[in-house]
Amino acid sequence: MIAQILSHPFTLLLVGALLTGVLAPRLLRGWQDGAKSLELKAAMVEDIAKSTETFFSRLQLIELKGEAAVTSLDEALTDWRTSYAVLDAKISTYFPFSDALRREWGQVGAELWTTYFLLANNTPAKREAFFKESVLLFGDDPEAYRTLIDVSITHVGSRKAEYDFELQKLLDTFRLHREKVLHRLLSEHAQVRSSPRLKRFESRAGRR
């Protein structure tokens, strides 16, 4: 009896309609969401890496060229803050439930801003005072970055090798923290399905 019902053309038609009308769209939507999430994450990884490395390379160029550098510290910071704000908005929009991701990204932002203010101070005394105020980011041992404190980034002179070493050490620390952000971003669920908040964000982004 059951076999006859299951093999009846109407039953097969009903099952086929169910699969076509309910399950297939859900499977397709899930696949589309997965593809969009992967595309979004890949683009954000690229943007985070590009924006931070641009800031790092500008610091190194300023050290190399001094006051003759094409980009000043202020311009480097302005560009970084713009990139940071855009990425911060994307993280808040697409990863609204990941407090850890927002916290770790905020730490990277704070580190780069603080580095700017450290290097922008124009006397060793001011740089050391600022360093000591920022022990959570730089550590509590000024001697670890003594050359960055003693020497202006635009007038490195004969202490270039020491300055190179300490600046590279600082930037490598920030790169490790950035990699932690990227790993977190790739492992978190991205909210890519349409929502009022997502529509507002994408509408603003489209007008830029």
N, C-alpha and C positions, 0 to 999 in steps of 0.2 A: 504493500500500500504506500509506504513512505517512498519507496523507490519510484513508484509510478508518479507520485506527486512531484518529486524532484526532477523527474525526466520529462514532465509535461511541458510543452512549448511555452505555455503562459508563465510557468514558474521560471523557466530559463530566461524568458523575456524580462520578467520582474527583477531577477538577480542581475541580469546584464544592465538594466536601467539603473539599479542601485549602484553598481560598480562605476558606471559611467557618470552618473549624476552626483554621487556623494564621495566615494573613495578616490576616484581619479583626480577631481579638483583639489582634494586635500593633499594627495601625494604630490601633485604638480606645484601647489602653493608651497609645500614644505621644501621641495627641491629649489624653487625660485628663491625662497628666503635664505636657504643655505648658500646658494650661489651669490646672492647680493651681500650676505654677511661676509663671505670670503673676499669678495671684491672690495668691500668697504675696509676691512681690516688690512688688506694689502696696501691700499692707498694711504691709510693712516700710518702704517709702519714706515712707508716711504717718506711721508711728510714729516714725521717726527725725526727720523734719521737725518733728513735733508736740512731741516731748520736748525737742529742742534749742531750739526757738523759745520753749517755755514757760520754760526756764531763762533764756534771754536776756531775755525780757519781764519776768521777776521781778527780774533785776538792774536793769533800767531803772526798774521801779516802786519798788524800794528807793531808788534814786538820787533819784527824784522825791519820794517820801513821807518819806524818812529813817526815823527810828525809828518813825514812825506807820504804816509799811507793814504790810499784813496778813500778808505772808509775810517771814520773816527769811532772812538768808543761809544759816543752818544748815538751815532747812526746804527752801529751794530746792535746796541740795546733796543733801539726803536723797532728795527726789523724783527728782532727776536720776540719782543713783546706782542707785536702784531700776529706773528705766527703762533705764539703760545695761546693767545686769546681765541683764535679760530679753532685750534686743536682742542682747547679746553671746552669750548662750546660743543664740539662734536662728541667728545667723551661724555659730557653730561647728557647729551641728547640720545646717543646710541647705546650708552652703557649706564643707564640711570640707576641701576641697582648695585653697581660695583663701587662701593666706598673705597675699597683698597686701591683700585685703579686711579680714582680721582686723587686720593691721598698721595700715591707714589708719583703721579704726574705733577702734582702741586709741589712736591719736594724738588723735582728736577727744575721746575720754574724758579723756585726760591734760590736754588744753588747758583743758577746762571745769573739771576739779578744780583745776588750778593757778590758774586765774583766781579761783576761790573763795578759795583760801588767800592769794592776793595781796590781794584786797579785804578779807578778814576780819582781816588784821593791823591792830592798832589804833594804830600810830604810823608816821609817814613813814619813819623809820629802818628799821623792821622790813619795811615794804613794799619799800623800795629793796633791802635785803639779799636778800629773797626773789626780787625781780625779777632780780637779778644771778645768783642760783643757778639761774634758769630761762631762761637765754639761748637754749637750743634752741627754746623755745616763743615767747618774747617778742622775741627779737633781742638784740643786745648794746648797744643805745643806750637808756639809761634816759630820755633827753630826749624820745624819741618818745612816752612815756606819762608825762611828768612830772606832769601833774595827777592821774592815777590814783595816783601814788606819794605826792604831797604832801597830797592831800585824802582824807578818809574818805568812803566812799560814802554814809554816813548823814548827813553834814554838809557838803554841797557848797557851800551858800551862794552867795556872789557869783561863784564860779568855775563855775557850772552850764554855761555855754556851752562852756567848754573841756573840762569833764568829759564832757559829751554827745558832743563831737566825738571824743575819744580812746576812750571806751567803744564808740561806734559803729564806729570804725575797727577796734578789736580784735574785736568781734563779727562784723564783715563778713569779717575774715580767717578766722575760724572757719567762717563760712558757706561760704566757698570750699572749705575742706577738707571740709566736710560734703558739698558737691556732688560732690566727687571720690569720696567713699564711695558716694553714691547712683548715680553713673555706673558705678562698678565693680560694684556689686550688680546692677544691671540687665543688665550684660554677661556676668556669670558664670553658670555652669550651677548650678541649684539641685537638690540631692539630695532629691527629693520622693517617690521610690518607697520603699515600706516597707522598713525595716531595723531590727534590734534597737535600735540607738541612737536612731533616729527614733521608734520606738514608746515607748521609755522617756521621751524628752523630751515627746512629745505626751500621754503618760499623766500626767506631773507637771503639765503645763500645764492639763490638764482638771480636775485636783483643786483648782486655785486659785480 
